[in-house]
Amino acid sequence: MRPLLFLLLGFGMLQTIHGQTYSLTGEVKDENGEVIPFASVFLLNTSDSTMVKGTSADESGYFSLDAILEGLYFLKASYIGTASKSLALDIGSDTKIGALIIPQNANELDEVTVVSSRPKVERKIDRLVFNVENTVVSQGSSWDILKQTPGVIVSQDELQIRGQSTTVYINDRKVQLSSEEVRSLLENYQGANVKSVEVINNPPARYDAEGGPVLNIITSKNISLGYKGNINTNYTQGIFPKYNFGTSHFYKTDKLNMNVSYAYAPEKRLKSIESNVNYIDDTGIFSRWNTDDNRTKRNRTHSIGLTLDYEIDERNTLNFTSNSQISPVRNEAAFQTTRMRNGVGVLDSTFTTASSIKGNKNNISADLSFKHSFKEGGSLSANGHYTNFDLSRTQDISSNYFSPDESFIRDFDFLTDANQDIEIFTGQLDYSNLLGTVAFEAGVKGSFINSTSILDYFDLNNGSTFVPELSDNFKYDESVYAGYFSLNKDWEKWSLKGGLRAEHTQSTGTSVALSEINDLEYFELFPTFYVLHTASENHSFAFDYSRKLSRPRYEDLNPFRVFINENNFIEGNPNLLPNFSNNFNFNYTLKQEFFFDFYYRDNGNYISRLSFQDNENQVLRDITQNVLKSTSYGFDFNHGKSISNNWYVYSYISIFHEDETFLALESEENEATNSVDGIYVSLANYLTLSKDGTFKGELGFVYLSGFLEGSYKQAETINLTAGLRKSFWNRRALVSVSANDILGLANAKITSKYLNQDNNYFTVPETQYVRFGFTYNFGNFRLEDNQRNIDKIEIDRLNPE
């Protein structure tokens, strides 16, 4: 026992001797003796140039480093792409230096990337990477960045790639939000925090088999210690004025990296809809209905985000991420006027419908992740996720019918009261390592969904009468168990990657009103394969394949009806089945500047929203249904080019074919095929309008010849946009102005016309607007800029001179 005590005592004394630490202070100046506030300062090991400590100067250029062990070090400072010479120091006591000098016109350092104003597209074996950090693109919101990402089309607030809805990830974590909520989240997340966007047309095995293409947003990370923050606001003038306010705060210590954001967006939006339905019998069109619909939405949304990264030690890290969308007010008032004429256009009657919707919606999610890096290489990570979604909504509809001479005929009134609660739990374990020269990745995941939806329908024509046959209580539970592995091998000119994912799904949907229980259980395999051949520095070829799955969404399985009026509604379909697709892509890249993509996709029994008119009862309904078959194929091209030092143009062109064959429910259940051959063109101009780079401009043009939307075909659209941005006060403030849909051609009529179906509508939301924005940065806001320009510190470390 005594030897052990002496050993512990001796060890403690040794630690005391070697644990003596010292401080280092100094200033950062330029070659003219002017102080450089907020410059980054790094203390490096002399042996391998790894960073020992880092900090930033204050507003007076002063810096301080504490708790430095005795030894030899290099000291270096950097600011906006330039750095001081390395200063050799022998630390054996508290040390104060005169000044680190950062030259104004220093030559470019090895391994230092100078700030660029041009986005860059990079081809990898399984994805396209759109690098936007420090570019003019990153000066807008994250939503603006995604809209300008190669291959992305925005259709009614939904992000699409090659006709498929995309799934948004942030740092490889799935965003469990609706398309509307994703837009709200990203509109209030500054693009300056985005490093790149990964466009993954065929996601590899580690991603869920469900879903189409993935847009993975990679955010920038700070390495310098300190605090920075910003406040931002914008004012939008469309038909109604709108504004929002947001603030973000970043704080980093040796162990902790924290980001907190909040945004508040009250808004009032107008949407005008003109629709036409021609009801058909054996003689032809016997009734023509024309409806003018004006809808005013009032929403108040609070968006809250929190990210915490904690480094337990050099091999173990912990992350907590939470996003919340809280909307205590989601109201809509609509007024419709419908004119009913006979087959030759003579007015038969008119009815008006007033609809009032009042509700609230909350979507709160949280992720907890742990990662362990093994000493011999490789890593093991675990993630747990929870989402709670709840929606409450009441809808009161009142219709009044009039004869051609405007005499009152009758009225019809009803009310629906709906509540929906969804809980999502997921747990995932991933392992990665090298097996010789082969990269190996494997993992398991469990996902569990519990959904309860209640709708009560009340007839208000004679008091308030509950109507059970139009009411329902729908419950949906789903469990998915998955496992995957993938292998990746690189040679001098070839890269291969292959993987396999297995998923077992169990789901149960129970409808009280329909007295139905729909149980599904299936086990499926989902292979992925990628090959990349770099023939030379200027030429590379790639091919990839994947099998994917689309599960019915719980909101689509829900048999409830959402009414526009008593003759027009949307209803779910509890009999939907999962769908499987096969995706093929062939890509050619020239000089890492010209990208040519050829794709083919067998969509299988695609789940689509189709519209059917009941000619006998004169009812129009939208219903989600499995189509009989569907295919997509096309050619994509994108290229970026500098016209001059101050003008950069990015172009994206897509020529495509989409078709769907479905069962026409209101046409004696005959087969009907809807197809579109179209072209999409996007041109983005990025302009630097001042020598110091503080004044920038954008001019964008988007053309879409037509599109396929279920049983509808969309006509052509054109969107011309423009924007200006100016930095002030030593880049602390940013003022912007932008205009959207300058020509007023961004919206199009969509038409469904086949067999005995003939209807169309033209929706005009507030796409034509002018937006003014203001952002003010405070604290050590330049830390992030400095970090971005010194990639060596984050990855390869700086080479001392």
ZIURPE-V234778 format. One record per residue. N is the residue number from 1. RES is the residue in one small letter. BURIAL is I if it has 9 or more other C-alpha atoms within 8 Angstrom, else O. D_FIRST is the distance of its C-alpha to the first C-alpha in Angstrom with 1 decimal. Layout:
N_RES_BURIAL_D_FIRST ; N_RES_BURIAL_D_FIRST
This chain:
1_m_O_0.0 ; 2_r_O_3.8 ; 3_p_O_5.6 ; 4_l_O_5.2 ; 5_l_O_6.4 ; 6_f_O_8.9 ; 7_l_O_10.0 ; 8_l_O_10.8 ; 9_l_O_12.5 ; 10_g_O_14.4 ; 11_f_O_15.5 ; 12_g_O_16.7 ; 13_m_O_18.6 ; 14_l_O_20.1 ; 15_q_O_21.3 ; 16_t_O_22.8 ; 17_i_O_24.6 ; 18_h_O_25.9 ; 19_g_O_26.5 ; 20_q_O_29.3 ; 21_t_I_32.5 ; 22_y_I_36.2 ; 23_s_I_39.4 ; 24_l_I_42.6 ; 25_t_I_46.1 ; 26_g_I_49.6 ; 27_e_I_52.9 ; 28_v_I_54.7 ; 29_k_I_58.4 ; 30_d_I_61.3 ; 31_e_I_63.2 ; 32_n_O_65.6 ; 33_g_O_63.0 ; 34_e_O_63.1 ; 35_v_I_59.8 ; 36_i_I_58.7 ; 37_p_I_57.2 ; 38_f_I_54.6 ; 39_a_I_54.1 ; 40_s_I_50.8 ; 41_v_I_48.3 ; 42_f_I_45.7 ; 43_l_I_42.8 ; 44_l_I_42.3 ; 45_n_I_39.9 ; 46_t_I_41.8 ; 47_s_O_40.5 ; 48_d_O_41.7 ; 49_s_I_43.5 ; 50_t_I_41.3 ; 51_m_I_41.3 ; 52_v_O_38.4 ; 53_k_O_40.1 ; 54_g_I_43.5 ; 55_t_I_45.6 ; 56_s_I_49.3 ; 57_a_I_51.4 ; 58_d_I_53.0 ; 59_e_O_56.7 ; 60_s_O_56.9 ; 61_g_I_55.2 ; 62_y_I_52.1 ; 63_f_I_48.6 ; 64_s_I_45.0 ; 65_l_I_41.7 ; 66_d_O_38.4 ; 67_a_O_34.7 ; 68_i_I_35.5 ; 69_l_I_32.8 ; 70_e_I_33.8 ; 71_g_O_35.8 ; 72_l_I_39.3 ; 73_y_I_41.3 ; 74_f_I_44.8 ; 75_l_I_46.4 ; 76_k_I_49.3 ; 77_a_I_51.6 ; 78_s_I_54.0 ; 79_y_I_56.8 ; 80_i_I_59.4 ; 81_g_I_59.1 ; 82_t_I_58.8 ; 83_a_I_55.8 ; 84_s_I_55.1 ; 85_k_I_54.2 ; 86_s_I_50.5 ; 87_l_O_49.2 ; 88_a_O_46.5 ; 89_l_O_43.9 ; 90_d_O_41.1 ; 91_i_I_38.9 ; 92_g_O_36.9 ; 93_s_O_38.1 ; 94_d_O_40.1 ; 95_t_I_43.2 ; 96_k_O_46.8 ; 97_i_O_49.3 ; 98_g_O_53.1 ; 99_a_O_54.1 ; 100_l_I_53.7 ; 101_i_I_57.3 ; 102_i_I_58.3 ; 103_p_I_61.8 ; 104_q_O_64.5 ; 105_n_O_66.0 ; 106_a_O_63.0 ; 107_n_O_63.3 ; 108_e_O_61.6 ; 109_l_O_57.9 ; 110_d_O_56.5 ; 111_e_O_55.1 ; 112_v_I_56.4 ; 113_t_I_58.8 ; 114_v_O_61.6 ; 115_v_I_62.7 ; 116_s_O_65.3 ; 117_s_O_67.9 ; 118_r_I_68.6 ; 119_p_I_66.9 ; 120_k_O_66.0 ; 121_v_I_66.0 ; 122_e_I_63.7 ; 123_r_I_63.9 ; 124_k_O_60.8 ; 125_i_I_60.7 ; 126_d_I_60.5 ; 127_r_I_61.6 ; 128_l_I_63.6 ; 129_v_I_61.7 ; 130_f_I_63.7 ; 131_n_I_62.0 ; 132_v_I_63.1 ; 133_e_I_60.5 ; 134_n_I_62.2 ; 135_t_I_65.6 ; 136_v_I_68.6 ; 137_v_I_67.9 ; 138_s_I_64.6 ; 139_q_I_66.3 ; 140_g_I_67.5 ; 141_s_I_65.5 ; 142_s_I_63.4 ; 143_w_I_66.4 ; 144_d_I_68.7 ; 145_i_I_66.5 ; 146_l_I_66.5 ; 147_k_I_70.3 ; 148_q_O_70.6 ; 149_t_I_68.2 ; 150_p_O_70.1 ; 151_g_I_71.3 ; 152_v_I_70.7 ; 153_i_O_73.7 ; 154_v_I_73.6 ; 155_s_O_75.8 ; 156_q_O_76.0 ; 157_d_O_72.5 ; 158_e_I_71.1 ; 159_l_I_69.5 ; 160_q_I_70.9 ; 161_i_I_70.6 ; 162_r_O_73.4 ; 163_g_O_74.6 ; 164_q_O_71.2 ; 165_s_I_69.1 ; 166_t_I_65.9 ; 167_t_I_62.4 ; 168_v_I_60.6 ; 169_y_I_57.0 ; 170_i_I_55.0 ; 171_n_O_52.2 ; 172_d_O_52.4 ; 173_r_O_52.2 ; 174_k_O_55.3 ; 175_v_I_57.2 ; 176_q_O_58.2 ; 177_l_O_61.3 ; 178_s_O_65.0 ; 179_s_I_67.2 ; 180_e_I_68.4 ; 181_e_I_64.9 ; 182_v_I_63.7 ; 183_r_I_66.6 ; 184_s_I_65.7 ; 185_l_I_62.1 ; 186_l_I_62.9 ; 187_e_I_65.8 ; 188_n_I_63.4 ; 189_y_I_60.7 ; 190_q_I_61.5 ; 191_g_I_62.3 ; 192_a_I_60.6 ; 193_n_I_57.3 ; 194_v_I_58.3 ; 195_k_I_57.4 ; 196_s_I_59.3 ; 197_v_I_60.8 ; 198_e_I_60.3 ; 199_v_I_63.3 ; 200_i_I_62.2 ; 201_n_I_65.4 ; 202_n_I_63.6 ; 203_p_I_60.0 ; 204_p_I_57.5 ; 205_a_I_55.6 ; 206_r_I_52.8 ; 207_y_O_55.4 ; 208_d_O_56.8 ; 209_a_I_59.8 ; 210_e_O_61.7 ; 211_g_I_63.6 ; 212_g_I_65.6 ; 213_p_I_64.8 ; 214_v_I_61.7 ; 215_l_I_61.7 ; 216_n_I_58.2 ; 217_i_I_57.8 ; 218_i_I_55.1 ; 219_t_I_54.3 ; 220_s_I_53.2 ; 221_k_O_49.7 ; 222_n_I_48.8 ; 223_i_O_46.1 ; 224_s_I_46.8 ; 225_l_I_45.1 ; 226_g_I_47.3 ; 227_y_I_49.8 ; 228_k_I_53.3 ; 229_g_I_55.8 ; 230_n_I_59.4 ; 231_i_I_62.1 ; 232_n_I_64.9 ; 233_t_I_68.1 ; 234_n_I_71.3 ; 235_y_I_74.7 ; 236_t_I_76.8 ; 237_q_I_80.5 ; 238_g_I_81.9 ; 239_i_O_84.3 ; 240_f_O_82.0 ; 241_p_I_79.6 ; 242_k_I_75.9 ; 243_y_I_72.8 ; 244_n_I_69.1 ; 245_f_I_66.2 ; 246_g_I_62.7 ; 247_t_I_59.7 ; 248_s_I_56.5 ; 249_h_I_53.3 ; 250_f_I_50.6 ; 251_y_I_47.3 ; 252_k_I_44.5 ; 253_t_O_41.1 ; 254_d_O_38.3 ; 255_k_O_37.3 ; 256_l_I_40.2 ; 257_n_I_43.8 ; 258_m_I_46.2 ; 259_n_I_49.9 ; 260_v_I_52.0 ; 261_s_I_55.7 ; 262_y_I_58.5 ; 263_a_I_62.2 ; 264_y_I_65.0 ; 265_a_I_68.3 ; 266_p_I_71.2 ; 267_e_I_74.1 ; 268_k_I_77.6 ; 269_r_I_79.0 ; 270_l_I_82.4 ; 271_k_I_83.1 ; 272_s_I_86.7 ; 273_i_I_87.6 ; 274_e_I_91.0 ; 275_s_I_91.2 ; 276_n_I_94.1 ; 277_v_I_94.5 ; 278_n_I_97.6 ; 279_y_I_97.9 ; 280_i_I_99.8 ; 281_d_I_101.9 ; 282_d_O_104.4 ; 283_t_O_106.8 ; 284_g_O_104.3 ; 285_i_I_102.8 ; 286_f_I_104.0 ; 287_s_I_101.8 ; 288_r_I_100.2 ; 289_w_I_97.4 ; 290_n_I_96.4 ; 291_t_I_93.5 ; 292_d_I_92.5 ; 293_d_I_89.0 ; 294_n_I_87.3 ; 295_r_I_83.7 ; 296_t_I_81.8 ; 297_k_I_78.1 ; 298_r_I_76.0 ; 299_n_I_72.2 ; 300_r_I_69.5 ; 301_t_I_66.2 ; 302_h_I_62.8 ; 303_s_I_60.4 ; 304_i_I_56.8 ; 305_g_I_54.1 ; 306_l_I_50.4 ; 307_t_I_48.1 ; 308_l_I_44.4 ; 309_d_I_42.3 ; 310_y_I_38.6 ; 311_e_I_36.3 ; 312_i_I_32.9 ; 313_d_O_31.7 ; 314_e_O_33.5 ; 315_r_I_33.6 ; 316_n_I_34.2 ; 317_t_I_37.2 ; 318_l_I_38.7 ; 319_n_I_42.4 ; 320_f_I_44.4 ; 321_t_I_48.2 ; 322_s_I_50.9 ; 323_n_I_54.6 ; 324_s_I_57.0 ; 325_q_I_60.8 ; 326_i_I_62.1 ; 327_s_I_65.9 ; 328_p_I_67.0 ; 329_v_I_70.6 ; 330_r_I_72.2 ; 331_n_I_75.9 ; 332_e_I_78.9 ; 333_a_I_82.6 ; 334_a_I_85.1 ; 335_f_I_88.9 ; 336_q_I_90.9 ; 337_t_I_94.6 ; 338_t_I_95.8 ; 339_r_I_99.4 ; 340_m_I_100.6 ; 341_r_I_103.7 ; 342_n_I_105.6 ; 343_g_I_106.0 ; 344_v_O_108.6 ; 345_g_O_106.7 ; 346_v_O_108.5 ; 347_l_I_106.3 ; 348_d_I_105.7 ; 349_s_I_103.3 ; 350_t_I_100.4 ; 351_f_I_97.2 ; 352_t_I_94.5 ; 353_t_I_90.9 ; 354_a_I_88.6 ; 355_s_I_84.9 ; 356_s_I_82.1 ; 357_i_I_78.4 ; 358_k_I_75.7 ; 359_g_I_72.0 ; 360_n_I_68.5 ; 361_k_I_65.8 ; 362_n_I_62.0 ; 363_n_I_59.8 ; 364_i_I_56.1 ; 365_s_I_53.5 ; 366_a_I_49.8 ; 367_d_I_47.5 ; 368_l_I_43.8 ; 369_s_I_42.4 ; 370_f_I_39.0 ; 371_k_I_38.7 ; 372_h_I_35.8 ; 373_s_I_36.4 ; 374_f_I_34.6 ; 375_k_O_33.1 ; 376_e_O_35.3 ; 377_g_O_38.3 ; 378_g_I_40.0 ; 379_s_I_39.4 ; 380_l_I_39.2 ; 381_s_I_40.8 ; 382_a_I_41.5 ; 383_n_I_44.3 ; 384_g_I_45.5 ; 385_h_I_48.9 ; 386_y_I_50.9 ; 387_t_I_54.6 ; 388_n_I_56.6 ; 389_f_I_60.4 ; 390_d_I_62.9 ; 391_l_I_66.6 ; 392_s_I_69.2 ; 393_r_I_72.9 ; 394_t_I_76.2 ; 395_q_I_79.5 ; 396_d_I_82.9 ; 397_i_I_85.9 ; 398_s_I_89.6 ; 399_s_I_92.5 ; 400_n_I_96.2 ; 401_y_I_99.0 ; 402_f_I_102.4 ; 403_s_I_105.7 ; 404_p_I_107.2 ; 405_d_O_109.1 ; 406_e_O_105.8 ; 407_s_O_106.5 ; 408_f_O_103.5 ; 409_i_O_103.1 ; 410_r_O_99.7 ; 411_d_I_96.1 ; 412_f_I_92.8 ; 413_d_I_89.5 ; 414_f_I_86.1 ; 415_l_I_82.4 ; 416_t_I_79.1 ; 417_d_I_75.7 ; 418_a_I_72.8 ; 419_n_I_69.0 ; 420_q_I_66.5 ; 421_d_I_62.7 ; 422_i_I_60.6 ; 423_e_I_56.8 ; 424_i_I_55.1 ; 425_f_I_51.6 ; 426_t_I_50.2 ; 427_g_I_46.8 ; 428_q_I_46.3 ; 429_l_I_43.6 ; 430_d_I_44.3 ; 431_y_I_42.7 ; 432_s_I_43.9 ; 433_n_I_43.0 ; 434_l_I_44.7 ; 435_l_O_45.4 ; 436_g_O_46.3 ; 437_t_O_49.1 ; 438_v_I_49.9 ; 439_a_I_48.8 ; 440_f_I_47.7 ; 441_e_I_47.7 ; 442_a_I_47.3 ; 443_g_I_46.8 ; 444_v_I_47.6 ; 445_k_I_49.2 ; 446_g_I_50.4 ; 447_s_I_53.1 ; 448_f_I_54.4 ; 449_i_I_57.5 ; 450_n_I_58.9 ; 451_s_I_62.3 ; 452_t_I_64.6 ; 453_s_I_68.1 ; 454_i_I_70.7 ; 455_l_I_74.3 ; 456_d_I_76.9 ; 457_y_I_80.6 ; 458_f_I_83.1 ; 459_d_I_86.9 ; 460_l_I_88.3 ; 461_n_I_92.0 ; 462_n_O_92.6 ; 463_g_O_89.9 ; 464_s_O_86.3 ; 465_t_O_86.1 ; 466_f_O_82.9 ; 467_v_I_83.6 ; 468_p_I_81.1 ; 469_e_O_82.4 ; 470_l_O_81.6 ; 471_s_I_78.2 ; 472_d_I_75.0 ; 473_n_I_71.3 ; 474_f_I_69.6 ; 475_k_I_66.0 ; 476_y_I_64.4 ; 477_d_I_60.9 ; 478_e_I_59.6 ; 479_s_I_56.5 ; 480_v_I_55.8 ; 481_y_I_53.1 ; 482_a_I_52.8 ; 483_g_I_51.0 ; 484_y_I_51.8 ; 485_f_I_50.9 ; 486_s_I_52.5 ; 487_l_I_52.5 ; 488_n_I_53.6 ; 489_k_I_54.5 ; 490_d_I_56.1 ; 491_w_O_58.1 ; 492_e_O_60.1 ; 493_k_I_63.1 ; 494_w_I_62.0 ; 495_s_I_59.6 ; 496_l_I_59.2 ; 497_k_I_57.4 ; 498_g_I_57.7 ; 499_g_I_56.1 ; 500_l_I_56.5 ; 501_r_I_55.9 ; 502_a_I_56.3 ; 503_e_I_56.9 ; 504_h_I_57.6 ; 505_t_I_59.5 ; 506_q_I_60.3 ; 507_s_I_62.6 ; 508_t_I_64.6 ; 509_g_I_67.4 ; 510_t_I_69.1 ; 511_s_I_72.4 ; 512_v_I_73.6 ; 513_a_I_77.1 ; 514_l_O_77.6 ; 515_s_O_75.9 ; 516_e_I_74.2 ; 517_i_O_70.7 ; 518_n_I_70.0 ; 519_d_O_67.1 ; 520_l_O_66.0 ; 521_e_O_63.3 ; 522_y_O_63.1 ; 523_f_O_60.8 ; 524_e_O_61.7 ; 525_l_O_60.5 ; 526_f_I_60.9 ; 527_p_I_60.8 ; 528_t_I_60.8 ; 529_f_I_61.7 ; 530_y_I_62.1 ; 531_v_I_63.3 ; 532_l_I_63.9 ; 533_h_I_65.8 ; 534_t_I_66.1 ; 535_a_I_69.1 ; 536_s_O_69.2 ; 537_e_O_68.2 ; 538_n_I_71.1 ; 539_h_I_71.2 ; 540_s_I_68.7 ; 541_f_I_69.4 ; 542_a_I_67.3 ; 543_f_I_67.7 ; 544_d_I_65.7 ; 545_y_I_66.0 ; 546_s_I_64.4 ; 547_r_I_65.1 ; 548_k_I_64.6 ; 549_l_I_64.9 ; 550_s_I_66.5 ; 551_r_O_65.7 ; 552_p_I_68.1 ; 553_r_O_66.8 ; 554_y_O_66.5 ; 555_e_O_69.1 ; 556_d_I_71.5 ; 557_l_I_70.9 ; 558_n_I_71.6 ; 559_p_I_75.3 ; 560_f_I_76.0 ; 561_r_O_79.0 ; 562_v_O_78.9 ; 563_f_O_82.5 ; 564_i_O_84.4 ; 565_n_I_87.4 ; 566_e_O_88.6 ; 567_n_I_90.0 ; 568_n_I_87.1 ; 569_f_I_83.5 ; 570_i_I_80.2 ; 571_e_I_78.6 ; 572_g_I_75.5 ; 573_n_I_75.6 ; 574_p_I_73.2 ; 575_n_O_74.4 ; 576_l_I_72.9 ; 577_l_O_71.1 ; 578_p_I_68.5 ; 579_n_I_69.9 ; 580_f_I_68.7 ; 581_s_I_69.7 ; 582_n_I_69.6 ; 583_n_I_69.3 ; 584_f_I_70.4 ; 585_n_I_70.2 ; 586_f_I_71.4 ; 587_n_I_70.8 ; 588_y_I_72.1 ; 589_t_I_70.9 ; 590_l_I_72.9 ; 591_k_O_71.3 ; 592_q_I_68.7 ; 593_e_I_71.5 ; 594_f_I_73.8 ; 595_f_I_72.3 ; 596_f_I_74.4 ; 597_d_I_73.3 ; 598_f_I_75.1 ; 599_y_I_73.9 ; 600_y_I_74.9 ; 601_r_I_73.5 ; 602_d_I_74.5 ; 603_n_I_73.7 ; 604_g_I_74.5 ; 605_n_I_75.2 ; 606_y_I_74.3 ; 607_i_I_73.7 ; 608_s_I_76.4 ; 609_r_I_78.0 ; 610_l_I_81.7 ; 611_s_I_84.6 ; 612_f_I_87.5 ; 613_q_I_90.7 ; 614_d_I_92.2 ; 615_n_I_95.9 ; 616_e_O_97.2 ; 617_n_O_95.2 ; 618_q_I_94.9 ; 619_v_I_91.2 ; 620_l_I_88.7 ; 621_r_I_85.1 ; 622_d_I_82.1 ; 623_i_I_79.8 ; 624_t_I_76.8 ; 625_q_I_77.6 ; 626_n_I_76.5 ; 627_v_I_79.1 ; 628_l_I_80.4 ; 629_k_I_79.4 ; 630_s_I_78.6 ; 631_t_I_78.2 ; 632_s_I_77.5 ; 633_y_I_77.9 ; 634_g_I_78.5 ; 635_f_I_78.0 ; 636_d_I_75.9 ; 637_f_I_76.1 ; 638_n_I_74.3 ; 639_h_I_74.4 ; 640_g_I_73.6 ; 641_k_O_75.6 ; 642_s_I_75.9 ; 643_i_O_79.5 ; 644_s_O_78.8 ; 645_n_O_75.9 ; 646_n_I_76.3 ; 647_w_I_77.3 ; 648_y_I_75.3 ; 649_v_I_76.7 ; 650_y_I_74.8 ; 651_s_I_76.9 ; 652_y_I_76.1 ; 653_i_I_78.8 ; 654_s_I_78.5 ; 655_i_I_81.3 ; 656_f_I_80.6 ; 657_h_I_81.9 ; 658_e_I_80.8 ; 659_d_I_82.3 ; 660_e_I_81.7 ; 661_t_I_83.7 ; 662_f_I_83.4 ; 663_l_I_85.2 ; 664_a_I_87.8 ; 665_l_O_87.4 ; 666_e_I_90.6 ; 667_s_I_92.7 ; 668_e_O_93.0 ; 669_e_O_89.5 ; 670_n_O_90.8 ; 671_e_O_88.6 ; 672_a_I_88.7 ; 673_t_O_87.2 ; 674_n_I_86.3 ; 675_s_I_85.7 ; 676_v_I_85.4 ; 677_d_I_85.7 ; 678_g_I_84.5 ; 679_i_I_83.3 ; 680_y_I_80.7 ; 681_v_I_80.7 ; 682_s_I_78.4 ; 683_l_I_78.8 ; 684_a_I_76.5 ; 685_n_I_77.3 ; 686_y_I_74.7 ; 687_l_I_76.3 ; 688_t_I_74.9 ; 689_l_I_77.5 ; 690_s_O_76.2 ; 691_k_O_75.0 ; 692_d_O_71.7 ; 693_g_O_71.0 ; 694_t_I_70.9 ; 695_f_I_74.0 ; 696_k_I_74.0 ; 697_g_I_76.2 ; 698_e_I_76.3 ; 699_l_I_79.3 ; 700_g_I_78.8 ; 701_f_I_81.2 ; 702_v_I_80.6 ; 703_y_I_83.2 ; 704_l_I_82.9 ; 705_s_I_86.0 ; 706_g_I_85.1 ; 707_f_I_82.3 ; 708_l_I_81.8 ; 709_e_O_80.6 ; 710_g_I_80.8 ; 711_s_I_84.5 ; 712_y_I_85.4 ; 713_k_I_86.2 ; 714_q_I_85.5 ; 715_a_I_88.0 ; 716_e_I_87.2 ; 717_t_I_85.2 ; 718_i_I_84.9 ; 719_n_I_82.4 ; 720_l_I_82.8 ; 721_t_I_80.0 ; 722_a_I_79.6 ; 723_g_I_77.0 ; 724_l_I_76.3 ; 725_r_I_73.1 ; 726_k_I_72.7 ; 727_s_I_69.7 ; 728_f_I_70.0 ; 729_w_O_68.1 ; 730_n_O_66.0 ; 731_r_O_65.3 ; 732_r_I_63.9 ; 733_a_I_66.7 ; 734_l_I_68.4 ; 735_v_I_71.8 ; 736_s_I_73.2 ; 737_v_I_76.4 ; 738_s_I_77.1 ; 739_a_I_80.0 ; 740_n_I_79.9 ; 741_d_I_82.8 ; 742_i_I_85.2 ; 743_l_O_88.0 ; 744_g_O_87.5 ; 745_l_I_87.3 ; 746_a_I_83.6 ; 747_n_I_84.6 ; 748_a_I_86.7 ; 749_k_I_88.7 ; 750_i_I_87.2 ; 751_t_I_89.6 ; 752_s_I_89.5 ; 753_k_I_92.8 ; 754_y_O_93.3 ; 755_l_O_95.3 ; 756_n_I_96.1 ; 757_q_I_93.4 ; 758_d_I_94.4 ; 759_n_I_92.3 ; 760_n_I_90.7 ; 761_y_I_89.0 ; 762_f_I_88.4 ; 763_t_I_85.3 ; 764_v_I_85.1 ; 765_p_O_81.8 ; 766_e_I_81.2 ; 767_t_I_80.5 ; 768_q_I_82.8 ; 769_y_I_81.1 ; 770_v_I_80.1 ; 771_r_I_76.5 ; 772_f_I_75.3 ; 773_g_I_71.6 ; 774_f_I_69.5 ; 775_t_I_65.9 ; 776_y_I_64.1 ; 777_n_I_60.7 ; 778_f_I_58.5 ; 779_g_O_55.1 ; 780_n_I_53.9 ; 781_f_I_56.1 ; 782_r_O_56.5 ; 783_l_I_52.9 ; 784_e_I_53.9 ; 785_d_I_56.8 ; 786_n_I_54.8 ; 787_q_I_52.1 ; 788_r_I_54.9 ; 789_n_I_56.3 ; 790_i_I_53.0 ; 791_d_I_52.1 ; 792_k_I_50.0 ; 793_i_I_47.4 ; 794_e_I_47.1 ; 795_i_O_47.4 ; 796_d_O_47.6 ; 797_r_I_46.6 ; 798_l_I_48.9 ; 799_n_O_49.6 ; 800_p_O_49.4 ; 801_e_O_52.5
